[in-house]
């Protein structure tokens, strides 16, 4: 039986799922990370796929996950995202009315905004039953947690650990003259159309630049394609499809900048990944990004198109300036406590 179960709706390319897959089996002998539904991505022993051939919206997936919890009888039940929170509430009440016992339930929050009204209602309701509420960053905690819930709140490090893959980028890329890249969901809040406008301005002074965009469609792919056509930059912008989890695109070899002009963010794992391999992020200072990115030191903050174009041009034309920012981006994460160990510390304290 698992002493600790961490319940997530389904595996995928998001930060929640990526962080869960980054955990190491040997460090978590009493933990099972359980995806309620969806196809398997990881083959790690402590990661379980409870209904691999069912959709997360299938009631049978919910029932299968509930039966799994009843068999395992966890001492601590962690849940991320509203579907998992809904099941956790159901299981909590089932055990309480059956045995009179209260399980130790943890609600893990990953965004400074609720996705919709169902998310808001379910997550807030889960807070009432939770022993602790974990947040992926202080910005998420500040935005979501208030009142009596503050006593339950803990921040868990969402740094996924030092990157062990060393990229020997081309001289051109390491001097700031390389291409641009993005990976993440193609969703409206990522503002990739604004990133395309920025890139189009940069093409005026360097027609050889390329912009590689990786990610699954999350509602904005058609709009992005239309924007590329309207700007007449289809020869310079490449939609690369989904980035394989836990891997880095080969285009890093000749890239210098990572563009992420999101209107909102939590921890922004993709920005951290980019910094670890020496890319200089061009970002909007939202969410936790504003706390680990330092404008002009390890990143470039976006305020408006004219200012940002001028600052990228300046960094590109000074190899020394770009190299300093690139080195600072890498060094920002050298001594940080990682998610794998902080997660273990948090649930061990509850056992």
SULVEN-V863805 format. One record per pair of residues at least 12 apart in sequence whose C-alpha atoms are under 7 Angstrom apart, sorted by the first residue. I is the first residue (numbers start at 1). J is the second residue. D is the distance in whole Angstrom. If there is no record, write none. Layout:
# SULVEN-V863805
I,J,D / I,J,D
This chain:
# SULVEN-V863805
1,72,5 / 1,73,7 / 2,30,6 / 2,31,6 / 2,32,6 / 2,72,6 / 2,74,6 / 3,30,5 / 3,31,6 / 3,74,5 / 3,75,5 / 3,76,6 / 4,30,6 / 4,31,5 / 4,32,6 / 4,74,5 / 4,75,6 / 4,76,5 / 4,77,6 / 5,31,6 / 5,32,5 / 5,33,6 / 5,34,7 / 5,74,6 / 5,76,6 / 5,77,5 / 5,78,6 / 6,32,6 / 6,33,5 / 6,34,6 / 6,77,6 / 6,78,4 / 6,79,6 / 7,33,6 / 7,34,5 / 7,35,6 / 7,78,6 / 7,79,5 / 7,80,6 / 7,84,6 / 8,34,6 / 8,35,5 / 8,36,6 / 8,79,6 / 8,80,5 / 8,81,7 / 8,84,6 / 9,35,5 / 9,36,5 / 9,37,6 / 9,56,6 / 9,83,6 / 9,84,6 / 10,35,5 / 10,36,6 / 10,37,5 / 10,38,5 / 10,56,7 / 11,35,6 / 11,38,6 / 11,41,7 / 13,245,6 / 15,269,6 / 19,160,6 / 21,42,7 / 22,160,7 / 22,340,7 / 23,340,5 / 24,340,7 / 25,44,7 / 25,45,6 / 25,46,6 / 31,46,7 / 32,46,5 / 32,47,6 / 32,48,7 / 33,46,6 / 33,47,5 / 33,48,6 / 34,47,6 / 34,48,5 / 34,49,6 / 34,50,7 / 35,48,6 / 35,49,5 / 35,50,6 / 36,49,7 / 36,50,5 / 36,51,6 / 36,56,7 / 36,61,6 / 36,62,7 / 36,65,6 / 37,49,7 / 37,50,6 / 37,51,5 / 37,52,5 / 37,54,6 / 37,55,6 / 37,56,5 / 37,61,6 / 38,51,7 / 38,52,5 / 38,53,6 / 38,54,6 / 38,55,6 / 38,56,7 / 39,52,5 / 39,53,6 / 40,52,6 / 50,64,7 / 50,65,6 / 51,64,7 / 66,91,7 / 75,103,6 / 75,104,6 / 76,103,7 / 76,104,5 / 76,105,6 / 77,104,6 / 77,105,5 / 77,106,6 / 78,105,6 / 78,106,5 / 78,107,6 / 78,108,7 / 79,106,6 / 79,107,5 / 79,108,6 / 80,107,6 / 80,108,5 / 80,109,7 / 82,119,5 / 82,122,6 / 82,123,6 / 85,107,7 / 85,122,7 / 85,123,6 / 85,126,6 / 86,122,6 / 89,126,6 / 104,131,6 / 105,129,7 / 105,130,5 / 105,131,5 / 105,132,7 / 106,130,5 / 106,131,6 / 106,132,5 / 106,133,6 / 107,126,7 / 107,127,7 / 107,130,6 / 107,132,7 / 107,133,5 / 107,134,6 / 108,133,6 / 108,134,5 / 108,135,6 / 109,134,6 / 109,135,5 / 109,136,6 / 110,135,6 / 110,136,5 / 110,140,7 / 110,266,6 / 111,140,6 / 111,266,5 / 112,139,7 / 112,140,4 / 112,143,5 / 112,144,6 / 112,266,6 / 131,152,7 / 132,152,5 / 132,153,6 / 133,152,5 / 133,153,5 / 133,154,6 / 134,153,6 / 134,154,5 / 134,155,6 / 134,156,6 / 135,154,6 / 135,155,5 / 135,156,6 / 136,155,6 / 136,156,5 / 136,157,6 / 136,158,6 / 136,267,7 / 137,155,6 / 137,156,7 / 137,266,7 / 137,267,6 / 137,288,6 / 138,155,6 / 139,266,7 / 139,287,5 / 139,288,6 / 140,266,6 / 156,339,7 / 156,342,6 / 156,343,7 / 157,337,7 / 157,338,6 / 157,339,5 / 157,342,6 / 158,267,7 / 158,338,7 / 158,339,5 / 159,338,5 / 159,339,5 / 160,338,5 / 160,339,5 / 161,338,5 / 162,334,7 / 163,276,6 / 167,253,7 / 167,277,7 / 168,253,7 / 169,252,7 / 169,253,4 / 169,254,6 / 170,253,6 / 170,254,6 / 173,254,5 / 173,255,5 / 173,256,5 / 174,256,7 / 174,323,7 / 175,316,7 / 175,319,4 / 175,322,6 / 175,323,6 / 176,256,5 / 176,315,7 / 176,316,4 / 176,319,6 / 176,322,6 / 177,256,7 / 177,316,5 / 178,254,5 / 178,255,5 / 178,256,5 / 179,209,5 / 179,210,5 / 179,211,6 / 179,254,6 / 179,255,4 / 179,256,6 / 179,257,7 / 180,210,6 / 180,211,5 / 180,212,6 / 180,255,6 / 180,256,6 / 180,257,5 / 180,258,6 / 180,259,7 / 181,211,5 / 181,212,5 / 181,213,6 / 181,255,7 / 181,257,6 / 181,258,5 / 181,259,6 / 182,212,6 / 182,213,5 / 182,214,6 / 182,258,6 / 182,259,6 / 182,260,7 / 183,213,6 / 183,214,4 / 183,215,6 / 183,243,7 / 183,270,7 / 184,214,6 / 184,215,5 / 184,270,7 / 185,215,5 / 185,216,5 / 185,217,6 / 185,218,6 / 186,215,6 / 186,216,6 / 186,217,5 / 186,218,5 / 186,219,7 / 186,220,5 / 186,221,6 / 187,217,7 / 187,218,5 / 187,219,5 / 187,220,5 / 188,219,7 / 188,220,6 / 189,262,6 / 189,263,5 / 189,264,7 / 190,260,7 / 190,261,6 / 190,262,4 / 190,263,6 / 191,261,6 / 191,262,6 / 191,263,7 / 192,224,7 / 193,224,6 / 193,227,6 / 195,259,7 / 195,261,6 / 198,305,6 / 198,309,7 / 201,309,7 / 202,309,6 / 209,236,7 / 210,236,5 / 210,237,6 / 211,236,6 / 211,237,5 / 211,238,6 / 212,237,6 / 212,238,5 / 212,239,6 / 212,240,7 / 213,238,6 / 213,239,5 / 213,240,6 / 214,239,6 / 214,240,5 / 214,241,5 / 214,242,5 / 214,243,6 / 215,241,5 / 215,242,4 / 215,243,6 / 216,241,6 / 216,242,5 / 256,279,5 / 256,280,6 / 257,279,5 / 257,280,5 / 257,281,6 / 257,282,7 / 258,274,7 / 258,279,6 / 258,280,6 / 258,281,5 / 258,282,6 / 259,281,6 / 259,282,5 / 259,283,6 / 260,282,6 / 260,283,5 / 261,283,5 / 261,284,5 / 262,284,6 / 263,286,7 / 264,286,6 / 264,287,6 / 265,286,6 / 265,287,5 / 266,287,5 / 266,288,6 / 267,287,7 / 267,288,5 / 267,289,6 / 268,289,7 / 275,329,5 / 275,330,6 / 276,329,7 / 276,330,5 / 276,333,7 / 277,330,6 / 278,326,5 / 278,327,6 / 278,329,6 / 278,330,5 / 279,326,6 / 280,298,7 / 280,299,5 / 280,325,7 / 280,326,6 / 280,329,7 / 281,299,5 / 281,300,6 / 282,299,6 / 282,300,5 / 282,301,6 / 282,302,7 / 283,300,6 / 283,301,5 / 283,302,6 / 284,301,6 / 284,302,5 / 285,301,6 / 297,325,5 / 297,328,7 / 298,325,4 / 298,326,6 / 298,328,5 / 298,329,5 / 299,325,7
